[in-house]
C-alpha cells in the first residue's frame, strides 16, 4: 500500500498560536534527533492514533495539556489525505476529520481550513478504517454460520489496522527479545497477526482466505450432521430386536401375515413391513369386512327403538300422574266438603217431623216462609246425599290399573332392548380392545419409523450429509487449484533472503552464519538458524540487547523490502510503505557520545568503546540507506534518535527533519521540541 507520511500537525488549545507542523520527505530516511523528553517517541502514537487506533497512547503531560487535536497529512498513491483527530478528554468519544485532495489541490491546501467547518469533514473511526482498508485492498471475508451466537475478535477479517504491527518499532519493542511486532502484547493481537501473515506475505489471497473460511464453516456443519447421522445409525443397527418386537406385536394384533425370521432378517426388511402395516392402519384396512357396518346398524336400530320406548314411557308416567292427582282431589272433596254439608243438614228432618210443615220450630208461630226455607234446605240435603253417594261410586282405579300395566310392559320392552345392546357390546368387547390397541400401537410405530427413516440411506439426514460433503469436496478442489498459484515455502524463503541482506550490514554476532526464519503457521516470532550447525532457536534464547535490536531491524527492513516487491509478482502489498523506528541506537549509545552543541564534537579516537558504539550506530543508518537503495526509495523510514547528525554524515538517502535540543531557560541554545517553546510560556 503506497502510504507515506508528509506532515504531522499539532493544533494547540490556544487558538492564538500557530499549529506545529513537522514535514517529512517521502523518499528519504527521515531523522528527528534530540534529547530525552522532547516528544520524539510520541510521534509513533500520534501517527497510530490518527490512523484509527482504538486507544490513545499519546503521553499525558505537556502534549495533552497543550494540544487540542493532532493530525497527519499522508500520500496515498496519486492522492493525498489529511486526517485530524481530537485528543480524548475523559471518556468522551473523539471525532475524526479528514479530507482527500489531489496533488494540484495540495499546492493551495491549508491544514487549518477545515476548522471553521469541522462538521463538514467529520467522520468516525470505523468509517476511516473501512476507507483506508478499501484503499489498501482489504476485503470483508467474514462469514458466520447460523449456529454462531457471538463473534470472537479472532473471527474478524484481516484489516488495515492490523498492519500497524509492521509500521512501528517503539523503544519497548525494538530490542525486545520476546516480542518483535508492535501491538502484539496480547493473545488476541498475536492471533490476528498470525491470521494476517499469509495474506501480507503473499502466499494466500483473499479468495483463498474466503474459500478457507467457507471450508471451515462446511467442515463444522459436516461434523455436526455426521455426528448426528452416526449416532442415529448406531441406534438403527442396535434396534433390530426392538423393531422385531414391534413386528411380533403386529402379528399378535392380526395386522401382518409376513414370515420374518429374527435371526436372518435385517432392520430394513422389518422397517419395510412395519411401514406397510402403518399404511394399512392409516387407511383403516384392519377390520373384518362388513363387521363395522353390521354392528353399528344393529346398535343404532336398537338404540333408536329404546329412545322411542323411553319417550312413550315418559308419556304414560305423565298420564298416570294426572289420574292419580284427579282421584286425590275427588277424595279430598268428598271427605272435606260433601261430608261436612251432610252433617250440617241432618237436623232439617228432625225439625220437619217435630212441628209439622207450617209451624216454626223455635217460636211455634205459623208461617209459610220458614217452612219454605226448611224445605229448600231439605232439597239441598237430598242433592248433597246424592252427590256423596255418587262420589263413593265413581273411581279411576280402572284407568290407573291400565296405565300401570302399560308402563310395566314398556319398561319390560326397554329392558329387553338394553339386554340386546349389552349382548352386542359384550360380543364386541374384545374387538373394541383390539381397536384401542391398534391405535396405541400405530402411534408408537409411527414415532419409531420416523426415526428409522431419518437415518436410512434415502433419509433426509443422509441426503443433507451427502450434499454438504459434495459442497466441501468442490471447495477443497477449488482451494487446491488456488494454492497451486502460491508457494508458501518460496515466499518464506524470499523473506529470509531479504532479511539476510540487512543481517550482514548490522553488527550482529556471527552475522555471516545467521539466518532469520519465519513460520507464521506456527508462531509470529522469528527463529534464528545457525547455517553451519543447522541449529534453530528463538530470538529470546540469544543474548545481548544489541543482537535483539539487530534482528528486529533486519527483520523489519527485510519484510518491507519484500512487501514492496510483491506488486511486481502480480500480488497486492497491503502494508503501508513507511516504517518508524524509535531510538534503535539505545543498545549502543556510548557513555561519551559527543554533544553536537559542544565545541569539538569529534570523539576521542583513543576511546575504543565509544568509537565502536558510534560505528555500530552508524551501521543502523547504513542498513536503512541500503533499504532505500534496494527498494528504489519506494519506502519511507522515520527514525527517532538521540544520536547526532555526525553518526550518519556521508550516508546516502538521509534527511535531518529536526534536532530537538537546547535548553528552555537558555534562549541562545535554540530550544526545540515537539511542543514549541512559545506554547509552554504562560
C-alpha positions as CSV (number, residue, x, y, z in Angstrom):
1,X,0.0,0.0,0.0
2,X,1.5,3.3,-1.0
3,X,1.1,5.3,2.1
4,X,3.7,7.8,3.2
5,X,3.8,10.5,5.9
6,X,4.0,14.0,4.5
7,X,3.3,16.0,7.7
8,X,2.5,15.7,11.4
9,X,0.5,18.6,12.6
10,X,-0.5,19.6,16.2
11,X,-3.3,22.1,16.8
12,X,-2.8,24.0,20.1
13,X,-5.6,24.6,22.6
14,X,-4.6,28.2,22.5
15,X,-6.1,29.3,19.2
16,X,-3.9,32.3,19.1
17,X,-0.9,30.1,18.4
18,X,0.0,28.6,15.0
19,X,-0.2,24.9,14.5
20,X,3.0,22.8,14.9
21,X,4.0,21.3,11.5
22,X,6.6,18.7,11.1
23,X,7.4,17.8,7.5
24,X,8.9,14.6,6.2
25,X,10.4,13.6,2.8
26,X,8.7,10.6,1.1
27,X,11.9,9.1,-0.4
28,X,14.3,9.6,2.4
29,X,15.4,8.2,5.8
30,X,13.9,11.0,7.9
31,X,15.7,11.5,11.2
32,X,14.5,13.5,14.2
33,X,17.3,13.7,16.8
34,X,17.3,15.3,20.1
35,X,17.4,15.0,23.9
36,X,15.2,12.9,26.0
37,X,11.7,14.1,27.0
38,X,11.3,16.2,23.9
39,X,8.3,14.3,22.4
40,X,10.1,12.1,19.9
41,X,8.5,8.8,21.0
42,X,5.1,10.4,21.0
43,X,5.2,10.7,17.2
44,X,4.6,6.9,16.8
45,X,1.4,7.2,18.9
46,X,0.3,10.3,17.1
47,X,0.5,8.6,13.7
48,X,-1.1,5.5,15.0
49,X,-3.9,7.4,16.7
50,X,-4.6,9.4,13.5
51,X,-4.7,6.2,11.5
52,X,-7.7,4.9,13.6
53,X,-6.3,3.3,16.7
54,X,-9.0,2.5,19.3
55,X,-6.8,3.7,22.1
56,X,-4.9,7.0,22.5
57,X,-1.4,6.3,23.8
58,X,-0.2,9.8,23.3
59,X,1.6,10.6,26.7
60,X,-0.3,12.5,29.3
61,X,1.6,15.7,30.3
62,X,2.8,18.6,28.2
63,X,1.4,17.2,24.9
64,X,-2.2,16.6,26.1
65,X,-2.1,19.8,28.2
66,X,-1.3,21.9,25.2
67,X,-2.7,20.1,22.2
68,X,-6.4,20.0,21.2
69,X,-6.1,18.0,18.0
70,X,-3.3,16.1,16.2
71,X,-3.2,15.4,12.5
72,X,-1.3,13.8,9.8
73,X,-1.0,14.6,6.1
74,X,-0.4,11.4,4.0
75,X,0.1,10.5,0.4
76,X,-2.0,7.6,-0.9
77,X,-0.6,6.9,-4.4
78,X,-1.7,9.8,-6.6
79,X,-4.0,11.2,-3.9
80,X,-3.4,12.9,-0.6
81,X,-5.4,12.7,2.6
82,X,-5.5,14.9,5.6
83,X,-6.6,13.2,8.9
84,X,-7.2,15.1,12.1
85,X,-8.4,13.7,15.4
86,X,-9.5,15.3,18.7
87,X,-7.4,14.3,21.7
88,X,-9.7,12.5,24.2
89,X,-10.9,14.2,27.4
90,X,-12.1,11.6,29.9
91,X,-14.4,9.0,28.4
92,X,-15.8,11.4,25.8
93,X,-15.7,10.0,22.2
94,X,-13.4,11.7,19.8
95,X,-14.1,12.9,16.3
96,X,-12.1,12.3,13.2
97,X,-11.9,14.9,10.4
98,X,-10.5,14.1,7.0
99,X,-10.2,15.4,3.5
100,X,-9.0,13.9,0.3
101,X,-7.3,16.1,-2.3
102,X,-5.1,15.9,-5.4
103,X,-1.6,17.0,-5.9
104,X,-2.7,20.1,-7.7
105,X,-5.1,20.9,-4.9
106,X,-2.3,20.3,-2.4
107,X,-0.4,23.4,-3.6
108,X,-3.1,25.6,-2.0
109,X,-4.2,23.2,0.7
110,X,-4.2,24.7,4.2
111,X,-4.1,22.4,7.2
112,X,-6.5,24.6,9.3
113,X,-9.1,25.5,6.7
114,X,-11.4,22.7,7.9
115,X,-11.6,24.1,11.5
116,X,-14.3,26.7,10.7
117,X,-16.5,24.0,9.1
118,X,-15.4,21.0,11.1
119,X,-18.8,19.1,10.8
120,X,-18.3,19.0,7.0
121,X,-15.2,17.0,7.5
122,X,-16.3,14.8,10.4
123,X,-16.4,11.0,10.3
124,X,-16.0,8.2,12.8
125,X,-13.2,5.6,13.4
126,X,-15.0,2.7,11.7
127,X,-15.6,4.7,8.6
128,X,-12.0,5.8,8.5
129,X,-10.7,2.2,9.0
130,X,-13.0,1.0,6.3
131,X,-11.9,3.7,3.8
132,X,-8.2,3.0,4.4
133,X,-8.8,-0.7,4.3
134,X,-10.5,-0.4,0.9
135,X,-7.7,1.7,-0.5
136,X,-5.2,-0.9,0.8
137,X,-7.2,-3.7,-0.9
138,X,-8.6,-5.5,2.2
139,X,-11.9,-7.3,1.8
140,X,-14.5,-8.3,4.3
141,X,-14.5,-12.0,4.2
142,X,-16.3,-12.6,7.4
143,X,-19.0,-15.3,7.1
144,X,-20.9,-16.7,10.1
145,X,-22.9,-19.8,10.2
146,X,-26.4,-19.7,11.8
147,X,-25.2,-21.5,15.0
148,X,-22.8,-18.8,16.0
149,X,-24.2,-16.8,18.9
150,X,-21.5,-14.2,19.2
151,X,-18.5,-13.1,17.2
152,X,-15.0,-13.6,18.6
153,X,-12.4,-11.0,17.8
154,X,-10.3,-13.8,16.3
155,X,-13.0,-14.2,13.7
156,X,-12.8,-10.7,12.3
157,X,-11.2,-10.5,8.8
158,X,-7.7,-9.0,8.4
159,X,-7.9,-5.3,8.3
160,X,-5.9,-2.1,7.7
161,X,-5.4,-1.6,11.5
162,X,-3.7,-5.0,11.8
163,X,-0.8,-3.7,9.6
164,X,0.3,-1.4,12.4
165,X,2.3,-4.4,13.6
166,X,4.7,-3.8,10.7
167,X,4.8,0.1,10.9
168,X,6.2,0.9,14.3
169,X,9.1,-0.1,16.5
170,X,8.8,1.8,19.7
171,X,11.6,1.8,22.4
172,X,10.0,-1.1,24.3
173,X,9.8,-3.3,21.2
174,X,12.9,-2.5,19.1
175,X,15.2,-4.5,21.3
176,X,12.7,-6.8,22.9
177,X,13.8,-10.5,23.0
178,X,10.3,-11.9,23.1
179,X,8.1,-9.5,21.1
180,X,9.1,-8.3,17.7
181,X,5.9,-6.8,16.3
182,X,4.0,-3.7,17.5
183,X,0.8,-4.2,19.4
184,X,1.2,-8.0,19.8
185,X,1.5,-7.9,23.6
186,X,-1.9,-9.7,23.9
187,X,-3.0,-13.1,22.7
188,X,-5.8,-11.5,20.7
189,X,-3.4,-9.4,18.7
190,X,-1.0,-12.3,18.2
191,X,-3.8,-14.4,16.9
192,X,-5.0,-11.8,14.5
193,X,-1.4,-11.2,13.2
194,X,-1.0,-14.9,12.7
195,X,-4.2,-14.9,10.6
196,X,-3.0,-12.0,8.6
197,X,0.6,-13.1,7.9
198,X,-0.3,-15.5,4.9
199,X,-2.1,-12.6,3.2
200,X,0.5,-9.9,3.6
201,X,3.4,-12.3,2.8
202,X,1.6,-13.2,-0.4
203,X,1.2,-16.9,-0.2
204,X,-2.6,-16.6,0.2
205,X,-5.1,-14.3,-1.4
206,X,-8.4,-13.1,-0.2
207,X,-10.0,-15.6,-2.5
208,X,-8.1,-18.3,-0.7
209,X,-9.0,-16.9,2.7
210,X,-12.6,-16.7,1.7
211,X,-12.6,-20.3,0.4
212,X,-10.8,-21.5,3.6
213,X,-13.5,-19.8,5.7
214,X,-16.2,-21.4,3.6
215,X,-14.5,-24.8,4.1
216,X,-14.2,-24.2,7.8
217,X,-17.9,-23.5,8.0
218,X,-18.8,-26.5,5.9
219,X,-16.5,-28.8,7.9
220,X,-18.1,-27.6,11.1
221,X,-21.5,-28.3,9.6
222,X,-20.4,-31.6,8.2
223,X,-19.1,-32.7,11.6
224,X,-22.4,-31.8,13.3
225,X,-24.5,-33.6,10.7
226,X,-22.1,-36.6,10.6
227,X,-22.2,-37.0,14.3
228,X,-26.0,-37.0,14.4
229,X,-26.0,-39.4,11.5
230,X,-23.6,-41.8,13.2
231,X,-25.5,-41.6,16.4
232,X,-28.8,-42.5,14.8
233,X,-27.2,-45.0,12.5
234,X,-25.8,-46.9,15.5
235,X,-29.2,-46.7,17.1
236,X,-30.7,-48.0,13.8
237,X,-28.3,-51.0,13.8
238,X,-29.0,-51.7,17.5
239,X,-32.7,-51.6,17.0
240,X,-33.2,-54.9,15.3
241,X,-34.6,-56.6,18.4
242,X,-36.7,-53.6,19.2
243,X,-38.3,-53.3,15.8
244,X,-38.8,-57.1,15.7
245,X,-40.8,-56.8,18.9
246,X,-43.0,-54.3,17.0
247,X,-43.4,-56.8,14.2
248,X,-44.3,-59.5,16.7
249,X,-46.9,-57.2,18.2
250,X,-48.4,-56.6,14.7
251,X,-48.7,-60.3,14.2
252,X,-50.5,-60.6,17.6
253,X,-52.9,-57.9,16.6
254,X,-53.6,-59.7,13.3
255,X,-52.0,-56.9,11.3
256,X,-49.4,-58.9,9.5
257,X,-49.0,-62.3,7.9
258,X,-45.4,-61.8,6.8
259,X,-42.9,-64.5,7.7
260,X,-39.9,-62.7,9.1
261,X,-37.2,-64.5,11.0
262,X,-35.4,-62.6,13.8
263,X,-32.1,-64.4,13.1
264,X,-31.9,-63.7,9.3
265,X,-33.9,-60.5,8.9
266,X,-32.4,-57.0,8.6
267,X,-33.6,-53.9,10.2
268,X,-34.5,-52.6,6.7
269,X,-36.7,-55.7,5.9
270,X,-38.6,-55.2,9.2
271,X,-38.8,-51.5,8.5
272,X,-40.5,-52.1,5.2
273,X,-43.0,-54.5,6.7
274,X,-43.8,-52.1,9.6
275,X,-44.2,-49.2,7.2
276,X,-46.7,-51.3,5.2
277,X,-48.6,-52.1,8.4
278,X,-48.7,-48.4,9.4
279,X,-50.0,-47.5,6.0
280,X,-52.8,-50.1,6.3
281,X,-53.7,-48.8,9.7
282,X,-53.9,-45.2,8.4
283,X,-56.1,-46.5,5.5
284,X,-58.3,-48.3,8.1
285,X,-57.5,-51.6,6.4
286,X,-57.6,-53.7,9.6
287,X,-61.3,-54.5,10.4
288,X,-63.2,-57.6,9.3
289,X,-65.0,-56.8,6.1
290,X,-68.6,-55.5,6.8
291,X,-68.4,-56.1,10.5
292,X,-68.3,-52.5,11.4
293,X,-71.4,-51.7,9.4
294,X,-73.4,-54.6,10.7
295,X,-72.5,-53.8,14.3
296,X,-73.2,-50.1,14.1
297,X,-76.5,-50.6,12.2
298,X,-77.8,-53.1,14.8
299,X,-76.8,-50.9,17.7
300,X,-78.3,-47.8,16.1
301,X,-81.6,-49.6,15.4
302,X,-81.9,-50.9,19.0
303,X,-80.9,-47.6,20.4
304,X,-83.5,-45.7,18.4
305,X,-86.2,-48.2,19.5
306,X,-85.1,-47.8,23.1
307,X,-85.3,-44.0,22.8
308,X,-88.8,-44.3,21.3
309,X,-90.0,-46.5,24.2
310,X,-88.4,-44.2,26.7
311,X,-90.4,-41.3,25.3
312,X,-93.6,-43.5,25.4
313,X,-92.8,-44.4,29.0
314,X,-92.4,-40.8,29.9
315,X,-95.9,-40.1,28.4
316,X,-97.5,-42.9,30.3
317,X,-96.0,-41.8,33.5
318,X,-97.3,-38.3,33.0
319,X,-100.9,-39.5,32.2
320,X,-100.8,-41.8,35.3
321,X,-99.7,-38.9,37.4
322,X,-102.6,-36.8,36.1
323,X,-105.2,-39.5,37.0
324,X,-103.8,-40.0,40.4
325,X,-103.9,-36.3,41.1
326,X,-107.5,-36.1,40.0
327,X,-108.5,-39.0,42.1
328,X,-106.8,-37.5,45.1
329,X,-108.7,-34.2,44.5
330,X,-112.1,-36.1,44.4
331,X,-111.4,-37.9,47.7
332,X,-110.4,-34.6,49.2
333,X,-113.7,-33.1,48.1
334,X,-115.8,-36.0,49.4
335,X,-114.0,-36.0,52.7
336,X,-113.9,-32.3,53.3
337,X,-116.9,-30.6,51.6
338,X,-119.8,-33.1,50.9
339,X,-119.5,-34.9,54.2
340,X,-119.5,-31.6,56.1
341,X,-122.6,-30.4,54.3
342,X,-124.4,-33.7,55.1
343,X,-123.6,-33.4,58.8
344,X,-124.9,-29.8,59.0
345,X,-128.2,-30.6,57.1
346,X,-129.2,-33.6,59.2
347,X,-131.3,-31.5,61.8
348,X,-133.7,-30.5,58.9
349,X,-135.5,-33.8,59.1
350,X,-136.0,-33.5,62.9
351,X,-137.4,-30.0,62.6
352,X,-139.9,-31.0,59.9
353,X,-141.0,-34.1,61.9
354,X,-141.4,-32.3,65.2
355,X,-143.7,-29.3,64.4
356,X,-145.3,-30.1,61.1
357,X,-144.9,-28.2,57.9
358,X,-146.1,-24.6,58.8
359,X,-145.1,-24.2,62.5
360,X,-141.8,-22.5,63.4
361,X,-139.7,-25.0,65.5
362,X,-138.4,-22.1,67.6
363,X,-141.3,-19.7,68.3
364,X,-144.1,-22.1,67.3
365,X,-145.8,-19.4,65.2
366,X,-147.3,-20.5,62.0
367,X,-145.5,-19.0,58.9
368,X,-145.1,-20.3,55.4
369,X,-141.6,-18.7,54.8
370,X,-139.9,-20.7,57.5
371,X,-141.4,-23.9,56.1
372,X,-140.2,-23.0,52.6
373,X,-136.7,-22.3,53.9
374,X,-136.6,-25.7,55.6
375,X,-138.0,-27.4,52.6
376,X,-135.3,-25.7,50.4
377,X,-132.6,-26.9,52.8
378,X,-134.1,-30.4,52.6
379,X,-133.8,-30.3,48.9
380,X,-130.1,-29.4,49.2
381,X,-129.6,-32.2,51.7
382,X,-131.0,-34.7,49.2
383,X,-128.8,-33.3,46.4
384,X,-125.7,-33.5,48.7
385,X,-126.6,-37.0,49.7
386,X,-126.9,-38.0,46.1
387,X,-123.5,-36.3,45.2
388,X,-121.9,-38.0,48.2
389,X,-123.3,-41.4,47.1
390,X,-122.2,-40.8,43.5
391,X,-118.6,-39.8,44.6
392,X,-118.3,-43.0,46.5
393,X,-119.4,-45.0,43.5
394,X,-117.2,-43.1,40.8
395,X,-113.5,-44.3,40.7
396,X,-110.4,-44.0,38.4
397,X,-109.0,-47.3,39.6
398,X,-109.5,-49.0,36.2
399,X,-107.6,-46.3,34.3
400,X,-104.9,-46.4,36.9
401,X,-104.6,-50.1,36.5
402,X,-104.4,-49.8,32.7
403,X,-101.6,-47.2,32.8
404,X,-99.6,-49.2,35.3
405,X,-99.9,-52.2,33.1
406,X,-98.8,-50.3,30.0
407,X,-95.8,-48.8,32.0
408,X,-94.7,-52.3,33.1
409,X,-95.0,-53.5,29.5
410,X,-92.9,-50.6,28.2
411,X,-90.3,-51.0,30.9
412,X,-90.1,-54.6,30.0
413,X,-89.6,-53.8,26.3
414,X,-86.8,-51.3,27.2
415,X,-85.1,-53.8,29.4
416,X,-85.1,-56.3,26.6
417,X,-83.7,-53.8,24.1
418,X,-80.9,-52.8,26.6
419,X,-80.2,-56.5,27.1
420,X,-79.7,-56.9,23.3
421,X,-77.4,-53.8,23.2
422,X,-75.4,-55.2,26.1
423,X,-75.2,-58.5,24.3
424,X,-73.8,-56.8,21.2
425,X,-71.3,-54.8,23.3
426,X,-70.3,-57.9,25.2
427,X,-69.8,-59.8,21.9
428,X,-67.6,-57.0,20.6
429,X,-65.7,-56.1,23.8
430,X,-62.6,-58.0,22.6
431,X,-62.9,-56.3,19.2
432,X,-63.0,-52.8,20.8
433,X,-60.0,-53.7,23.0
434,X,-58.1,-54.7,19.8
435,X,-59.2,-51.4,18.2
436,X,-57.7,-49.4,21.0
437,X,-54.5,-51.5,21.0
438,X,-54.1,-51.0,17.3
439,X,-54.2,-47.2,17.6
440,X,-51.8,-47.1,20.5
441,X,-49.5,-49.4,18.6
442,X,-49.8,-47.2,15.5
443,X,-48.7,-44.1,17.5
444,X,-45.6,-45.9,18.8
445,X,-44.9,-47.4,15.4
446,X,-45.1,-44.1,13.6
447,X,-42.6,-42.5,16.0
448,X,-40.1,-45.4,15.6
449,X,-40.4,-45.5,11.8
450,X,-39.9,-41.7,11.7
451,X,-36.5,-42.0,13.4
452,X,-35.6,-45.0,11.3
453,X,-36.4,-43.2,8.0
454,X,-34.2,-40.3,9.0
455,X,-31.1,-42.4,9.0
456,X,-31.7,-44.9,6.2
457,X,-29.7,-44.2,3.1
458,X,-32.6,-42.5,1.5
459,X,-33.4,-40.4,4.6
460,X,-33.2,-36.7,4.7
461,X,-30.2,-36.7,7.2
462,X,-28.2,-38.8,4.8
463,X,-29.2,-36.6,1.9
464,X,-28.1,-33.5,3.8
465,X,-24.8,-35.1,4.7
466,X,-24.1,-36.1,1.1
467,X,-25.0,-32.6,-0.1
468,X,-22.6,-31.0,2.5
469,X,-19.8,-33.4,1.6
470,X,-20.3,-32.6,-2.1
471,X,-20.0,-28.9,-1.5
472,X,-17.0,-29.5,0.8
473,X,-15.3,-31.5,-1.9
474,X,-15.9,-28.8,-4.5
475,X,-14.5,-26.1,-2.2
476,X,-11.4,-28.2,-1.4
477,X,-10.7,-28.8,-5.1
478,X,-11.1,-25.0,-5.7
479,X,-8.7,-24.3,-2.8
480,X,-6.1,-26.8,-4.2
481,X,-6.3,-25.0,-7.6
482,X,-5.8,-21.6,-5.9
483,X,-2.9,-22.8,-3.7
484,X,-1.1,-24.1,-6.8
485,X,-0.6,-20.5,-7.8
486,X,1.0,-19.7,-4.4
487,X,4.1,-21.3,-2.8
488,X,4.4,-20.7,0.9
489,X,7.9,-22.1,1.2
490,X,9.1,-20.0,-1.7
491,X,7.6,-16.9,-0.2
492,X,9.1,-17.5,3.2
493,X,12.5,-18.2,1.5
494,X,12.3,-14.9,-0.2
495,X,11.6,-13.2,3.1
496,X,14.6,-14.8,4.7
497,X,16.8,-13.8,1.8
498,X,15.6,-10.2,2.1
499,X,16.4,-10.2,5.8
500,X,19.8,-11.7,5.2
501,X,21.0,-8.6,3.4
502,X,20.5,-6.5,6.5
503,X,21.9,-9.0,8.9
504,X,25.2,-8.8,7.0
505,X,25.2,-5.0,7.4
506,X,24.2,-4.7,11.0
507,X,26.6,-5.5,13.9
508,X,25.1,-8.8,14.9
509,X,27.3,-11.5,16.4
510,X,28.4,-14.1,13.9
511,X,26.1,-12.4,11.3
512,X,27.8,-14.3,8.5
513,X,26.2,-17.6,9.6
514,X,22.9,-16.4,11.0
515,X,19.6,-16.5,9.2
516,X,16.1,-15.4,10.3
517,X,13.3,-17.8,9.7
518,X,9.6,-17.1,9.8
519,X,6.9,-19.7,10.2
520,X,3.7,-17.8,10.7
521,X,1.6,-21.0,10.6
522,X,3.2,-22.0,14.0
523,X,4.4,-18.7,15.5
524,X,4.6,-15.0,14.8
525,X,8.0,-14.8,16.5
526,X,11.2,-15.1,14.5
527,X,13.7,-18.0,14.8
528,X,17.4,-17.8,14.3
529,X,19.2,-20.5,12.3
530,X,22.9,-21.3,12.5
531,X,23.7,-22.1,8.9
532,X,26.7,-24.2,10.0
533,X,25.2,-26.3,12.8
534,X,21.7,-26.1,11.5
535,X,20.5,-25.4,15.0
536,X,17.4,-23.2,15.2
537,X,16.4,-21.2,18.2
538,X,14.1,-18.4,19.2
539,X,15.4,-14.9,19.5
540,X,14.8,-14.9,23.2
541,X,17.4,-17.6,23.6
542,X,20.1,-15.4,22.2
543,X,21.9,-12.9,24.5
544,X,22.7,-9.2,24.1
545,X,20.2,-6.3,23.5
546,X,22.4,-5.3,20.5
547,X,21.7,-8.7,18.9
548,X,18.0,-8.3,19.7
549,X,17.8,-4.9,18.1
550,X,19.8,-6.0,15.1
551,X,17.5,-8.9,14.4
552,X,14.4,-6.6,14.9
553,X,15.8,-4.0,12.4
554,X,16.9,-6.6,9.9
555,X,13.6,-8.3,10.0
556,X,11.5,-5.1,9.6
557,X,13.7,-3.8,6.8
558,X,13.6,-7.3,5.1
559,X,9.9,-7.6,5.4
560,X,9.2,-4.1,4.0
561,X,11.6,-4.8,1.1
562,X,9.6,-8.0,0.4
563,X,6.3,-6.2,0.7
564,X,7.3,-3.5,-1.8
565,X,8.3,-6.2,-4.4
566,X,5.0,-8.0,-4.2
567,X,3.3,-5.9,-6.9
568,X,6.0,-6.9,-9.4
569,X,4.8,-10.5,-8.9
570,X,1.2,-9.7,-9.5
571,X,0.3,-9.7,-5.8
572,X,-1.1,-7.0,-3.5
573,X,1.0,-5.1,-1.0
574,X,-1.4,-4.5,1.9
575,X,1.2,-2.9,4.2
576,X,1.7,0.9,4.3
577,X,5.1,1.7,2.9
578,X,6.5,3.5,5.9
579,X,8.4,2.4,9.0
580,X,9.0,4.3,12.2
581,X,12.0,3.3,14.4
582,X,12.3,4.8,17.9
583,X,15.9,5.0,19.2
584,X,17.4,1.9,17.7
585,X,20.9,3.1,18.9
586,X,19.8,2.7,22.6
587,X,21.8,-0.5,22.8
588,X,25.0,1.2,21.5
589,X,24.6,4.7,23.0
590,X,28.2,5.5,24.2
591,X,28.8,7.0,27.6
592,X,30.9,9.7,26.0
593,X,28.8,10.4,22.9
594,X,29.8,13.8,21.6
595,X,27.4,16.6,22.3
596,X,26.6,18.3,19.0
597,X,26.1,21.7,20.8
598,X,29.5,21.4,22.4
599,X,32.7,22.6,20.8
600,X,34.8,19.9,19.3
601,X,32.2,17.2,18.8
602,X,34.7,14.7,17.4
603,X,35.0,11.8,19.8
604,X,38.4,10.7,21.2
605,X,39.8,8.2,18.8
606,X,41.5,6.5,21.7
607,X,38.2,5.6,23.3
608,X,37.8,2.3,21.7
609,X,34.4,1.5,23.2
610,X,33.0,4.9,22.2
611,X,34.3,4.5,18.7
612,X,32.8,1.0,18.4
613,X,29.4,2.2,19.7
614,X,29.4,5.1,17.2
615,X,30.4,2.7,14.4
616,X,27.6,0.3,15.4
617,X,25.1,3.2,15.5
618,X,26.3,4.3,12.0
619,X,25.6,0.8,10.8
620,X,21.9,1.3,11.6
621,X,21.7,4.3,9.2
622,X,23.7,2.4,6.6
623,X,21.2,-0.5,6.8
624,X,18.4,2.0,6.3
625,X,20.1,3.6,3.4
626,X,20.7,0.2,1.8
627,X,16.9,-0.4,2.2
628,X,16.2,2.8,0.3
629,X,18.6,1.8,-2.4
630,X,17.3,-1.7,-2.8
631,X,13.6,-0.5,-2.9
632,X,14.4,2.4,-5.2
633,X,13.1,4.7,-2.5
634,X,9.6,3.3,-2.7
635,X,9.6,3.0,1.1
636,X,9.9,5.7,3.8
637,X,11.7,5.4,7.1
638,X,11.4,7.7,10.1
639,X,14.0,7.4,12.8
640,X,13.6,9.0,16.2
641,X,17.1,9.2,17.7
642,X,19.4,10.6,20.4
643,X,22.4,10.2,18.2
644,X,23.6,13.4,16.4
645,X,23.8,14.0,12.7
646,X,27.5,13.2,12.8
647,X,26.7,9.5,13.1
648,X,25.1,9.4,9.6
649,X,27.1,12.1,7.8
650,X,28.0,11.0,4.3
651,X,25.4,8.2,4.1
652,X,23.0,8.4,1.2
653,X,19.2,8.9,1.4
654,X,19.4,10.6,4.9
655,X,17.4,13.6,5.8
656,X,17.5,15.6,9.0
657,X,14.0,16.6,9.8
658,X,14.6,18.3,13.1
659,X,17.1,18.5,16.0
660,X,15.3,18.9,19.3
661,X,17.9,20.0,21.7
662,X,18.7,23.2,23.6
663,X,17.6,24.5,27.0
664,X,14.3,26.2,27.6
665,X,16.0,28.5,30.1
666,X,18.8,29.4,27.7
667,X,17.4,31.2,24.6
668,X,20.7,31.1,22.8
669,X,20.7,27.3,23.0
670,X,17.9,27.3,20.4
671,X,15.5,25.1,22.4
672,X,13.3,22.9,20.2
673,X,10.9,20.0,20.9
674,X,7.6,18.6,19.7
675,X,5.8,21.2,21.8
676,X,7.4,24.6,20.8
677,X,8.8,26.9,23.5
678,X,6.1,29.6,22.9
679,X,3.4,27.0,23.7
680,X,5.0,26.4,27.1
681,X,5.3,30.0,28.1
682,X,2.4,31.3,30.1
